C-alpha cells in the first residue's frame, strides 16, 4: 500500500486541478493500492511543520520506503511514474 500526503496552500483553481490530476494519475498507476491525504496549509500548518514542508505544492510518499518528496508541478506523468517506482 502506498501512502502519500499532498500539501497545498489554499483552494485555488490551480490547486484543485493539481489535486484532481494527481488523483487520476495515482488511480491509473496504483488502482486502489494508495492513500492520499490532501493538506491545506492555510487550515493546517502544524502538519507541515512536522513534515518539514516549506513550499507548496509538495507531495510526500511515505510508504513504501524510501520516503520521497516531490516539489512543484506533477503534470509530467512519466517523471512522476519513474520517481514513484524507482
C-alpha positions as CSV (number, residue, x, y, z in Angstrom):
1,X,0.0,0.0,0.0
2,X,1.3,3.4,-1.0
3,X,0.8,6.4,1.4
4,X,1.0,10.0,0.3
5,X,0.5,13.5,1.6
6,X,-0.1,16.4,-0.7
7,X,0.5,19.8,0.7
8,X,-1.2,22.7,-1.0
9,X,-1.9,26.3,0.1
10,X,-5.5,27.3,-0.5
11,X,-8.2,26.1,-2.7
12,X,-7.4,28.0,-5.9
13,X,-8.4,26.6,-9.3
14,X,-4.8,25.6,-9.9
15,X,-4.6,23.6,-6.6
16,X,-7.9,21.9,-7.3
17,X,-6.8,20.9,-10.8
18,X,-3.5,19.7,-9.4
19,X,-5.2,17.5,-6.8
20,X,-7.7,16.1,-9.3
21,X,-4.9,15.4,-11.9
22,X,-2.7,13.7,-9.2
23,X,-5.6,11.5,-8.0
24,X,-6.3,10.5,-11.6
25,X,-2.7,9.5,-12.2
26,X,-2.4,7.6,-8.9
27,X,-5.6,5.8,-9.8
28,X,-4.1,4.8,-13.2
29,X,-0.8,3.7,-11.7
30,X,-1.9,2.2,-8.4
31,X,-5.6,1.5,-8.6
32,X,-6.9,1.0,-5.0
33,X,-3.4,0.5,-3.6
34,X,-2.8,4.0,-2.3
35,X,-4.0,6.5,0.3
36,X,-3.7,10.3,-0.5
37,X,-4.2,12.9,2.3
38,X,-4.5,16.4,0.9
39,X,-3.5,19.0,3.5
40,X,-4.3,22.7,3.0
41,X,-1.5,24.7,4.8
42,X,-3.9,27.6,5.3
43,X,-6.0,25.4,7.5
44,X,-3.4,23.0,9.0
45,X,0.1,24.4,9.2
46,X,1.1,22.2,12.1
47,X,1.3,19.1,9.9
48,X,3.6,20.9,7.5
49,X,5.9,21.8,10.3
50,X,6.1,18.1,11.4
51,X,6.9,17.0,7.8
52,X,9.3,19.9,7.2
53,X,7.3,21.3,4.3
54,X,8.4,24.8,3.2
55,X,6.8,25.3,-0.2
56,X,3.7,24.1,-2.0
57,X,2.7,22.1,-3.7
58,X,4.7,19.3,-2.1
59,X,3.9,15.6,-2.4
60,X,5.5,13.2,0.0
61,X,5.5,9.4,-0.5
62,X,5.8,7.8,3.0
63,X,5.1,4.1,2.1
64,X,6.7,2.0,0.8
65,X,10.1,3.3,1.8
66,X,12.2,5.2,0.9
67,X,10.4,8.4,1.7
68,X,10.4,10.7,-1.4
69,X,9.4,14.3,-1.8
70,X,8.2,16.0,-5.0
71,X,8.0,19.7,-5.1
72,X,6.3,21.8,-7.8
73,X,4.5,20.6,-10.9
74,X,3.4,17.0,-11.1
75,X,1.9,17.1,-14.6
76,X,4.7,15.2,-16.2
77,X,3.3,11.7,-15.6
78,X,6.4,9.9,-17.0
79,X,8.6,11.7,-14.4
80,X,6.1,11.0,-11.6
81,X,5.9,7.3,-12.5
82,X,9.6,6.9,-12.7
83,X,10.2,8.5,-9.3
84,X,7.4,6.5,-7.7
85,X,8.7,3.2,-8.9
86,X,12.4,3.7,-8.8
